[in-house]
Structures are given as C-alpha cells and as structure tokens.
C-alpha cells in the first residue's frame, strides 16, 4: 500500500453530461485541481461502459445495432491467437504497451488525452491523477457471445477480457504516472450489486476475487493505486479480500451496509486502505436540495459510527477522499456542476476543521 494520505481531498467520478471533452476537463480541474479525473461523456455511444474498453478484443461483431463476440466467424481462432500473442509480448516487455491494442485511443477516450494535456500544463498543482475503467465483472457479464450468453461463463473469453482490461488499466497508470503520482485507476463495478442474486447464481466469490486480483496486479506493476467503485450495495468483503487500495462507495445511500463489515473495514484501514466516501448524492431528485452543511454533518455522523467500531478518527480523516456517490452523466449540466461544487465545498469544510 502507498503512503498516500488524501486527508479528505475532493475526488470526482468519471461521467459528465457534456458534449465537449475540453470543456469537461476544464470543469473538472476547476473543482478538483489537486486530484482531477478524466471525463467520460456517455452521450457518445463509443464512451459507454462497454464500448469504450472493447476495442482490441477478438471477434467483436455487430448486428442490428447490437455488439457481441462472434466465435462462429471464420477468422475468430486466428484473431484469438493474435490477441494472446500480443498480450504475451506486451506483458513480457518484448513489445511496447503504448503502441499495442491495449492502449486507449482518442477515438474512444478523447477525454483521457485532453486530460493528460491539461494535467501536464498544471503539474505543479497536482497531488495525483485518477483514471477509470469498466471492471472485469461488469464487463464480462455485460458482453455477450453470438448466442447472447455473457462471456463471463466462457473461461477463455473471460480470461481474454480480464487480461485486456488489466493492460488497459496499466496503460492509464503508466501515462498518468509520467505526470504525477499516485496514479489512481478505479475499476467501475456496478455489476457487483447483483452478486448473491439469481442473476449471479453460478458466479462464486472466488471467481470475482480472482478477476479483480489480476487487474489490480497489472495496475500495481506500474506503480499505480487500485480502486473499485460500486454505486449500490454489494458483499463488501469481496473487495477487501481482493486487495483493493481505494474503496469507492455510495456513503449517502449505503453507509449502513458497509459498516456491517467492521472487522474487514478495520483491517483495510490498518493496512493503509482509503475510503472514497460518496457523501454527495447524484440522484437527480436529491441534488437540488442537498447542502454543504447537511452533508458535512452526515460525514461527521458516519465518522462517529466508524470510531465506535474502534477505528481512530485521525485515521479516518487521513485515509478518506470526499466524492460524489456516482457519476453525473445522467443528470443536467447544472446539477453536475452543483455536485462538483458540493464535493469541493464539503471537502474544504472538513479540511478547514480537521486539516
């Protein structure tokens, strides 16, 4: 674990409801200049959770506007072999990651490159940079084969997806670390909210931990810190056991579920883990009425509950980031701006008192 201690700095979550990447980057830096993120603009189809990171995967096909992995097409075996040959060359250092299929491109992640340009210009203000990518569980349960079956249930397809996401995460960590450290890479895992339900009945805890551990290892090999963002409830012990560095969760709506894991929480913080506390609501019906005072009071109340579990208050302050509960890609621009303002101002109020 890094010695990074954010001391309740503000941090945002990826999606933004704009159509201009440079404008989105400027908006992010205006509110979180010390630890900015790169923006994902979901109004562009190619920046959806699955399409943005699907490039380079073998067998990608489209029919009637639906994307799937076509294992039945004649060239699939050749594509699959070429994918793993390139993966081995890159992972063994015989080929450059930045020139491989595992690098992000401006065609699908223009916000990442605009972000790097601005970050390089404002390097002296930075204490770190944050990127994000769709997590392996969400990705592999969201991508299907030609029969409509999620690739998570095909060992070979799942293995390829995990390795691809691992190197795409490593690529982000490498590029960001060239400008500022720590380089944080969050794996967005809304799909984990389904663990334990009938939809995930055949997926084991061990399967999920193995998926996460592999992508984490690739980011850490580049000196990065790993995060997982879950915007609902899940079995939180999965993430602790997988060795995540930063746990990003909806503290506004699900704090009461997280504290059901007191032993794991204490151990996580004792080893230097960081809580990305999503205290600022991002649901459209909650944003307008939210206030800084209300959210600061909520944070102190939650901190008191963590202290009651035997966790030192100073530790909580030092190892916390203040974040929105989720991204803002589905709300209005005005509401997104208010979420960013609330995140910045809640952080400032806490830091003014405790920093």
Secondary structure, 3 states (H helix, E strand, C coil): CCCCCCCCEEECCCECCCCCHHHHHHHHHHHCCCEEECCECCCCHHHCCCHHHCCCCCCEEEECCEEEECCCCCCHHHHHHHHHHHHHHHHCCCCCHHHCCCCCCHHHHHHHHHHHHHHHHCHHHCCEEEEEEECHHHHHHHCEECCCCEHHHCHHHHHHHHHHHHHHHHHHHHHHHCCCCCEEEEEECHHHHHCCCHHHCCCCHHHHHHHHHHHHHHHHHCCCEEEEEECCCCCCHHHHHHCCCEEEECHHHHHHHHCCCHHHHHHHHHCCCEEEEEEECCCHHHHCCCCHHHHHHHHHHHHHHHHHCCCCHHHHHHCEEEEECCCCCCCCHHHHHHHHHHHHHHHHHHHHHHC
